[in-house]
Each structure stands twice: as structure tokens, then as C-alpha cells.
């Protein structure tokens, strides 16, 4: 059974930083593409950043230069370092593990709130 457990969310002032973590279990982490997505109230869930098994990263334009995704295969954990946070970054952040369209799992989400 695949499990993804996020941590590290919270309340931060505009311009501050947070680091999200997502610990995976129940499957081969190192061979999976990992990603962070976010969903604000009334909005769809959008991609924030992804990292492939080979370490290739992709970022949404809105977070380029501010957020960094990384992974530690020895710890089965993916991270999202968020710097220069803005109020518009406020959302529930979800961890995603994917190997195909049908092998695709989500964490429970962690709230990030950025005050102005």
C-alpha cells in the first residue's frame, strides 16, 4: 500500500521561507517521479514542481527562482524548499508519486498560509 505523508506546512509572513517534506512508503521511491501540487479554495489543483527518477526538475512559471524541489532516495523523501513566499502561494500543498497514468498516488495535503 502506497503512503505519502507530508509535513512542514504552516503560517509564514510574506517574504519568508518554508520547507515541505513528503515521506513515501510501500513502493519503489527511487524509480518514481515525485511532484508537489497545490490547490487554493475555488481553484483547480496545479503543478508546482516535479522531479523525475533521474533528477530532472520542472517548475511552474509562478515559482521559478523561488522554490526548489529535491529528493533523497535513501530516505524515500521529496522536499520543496519555498523561499520569498507570497500571499498568492497560500494553498493546500499535495505530494504526488507517479509512474504511469494508473500508478499515481497523492498525499493528504498540508496547508501553507502566507500572510501579507
Helices and strands as residue ranges (DSSP letters): E 3-7, E 10-13, E 18-25, E 33-39, E 46-51, E 57-59, E 67-72, E 77-82, G 87-89, E 91-98, E 104-106, E 110-115
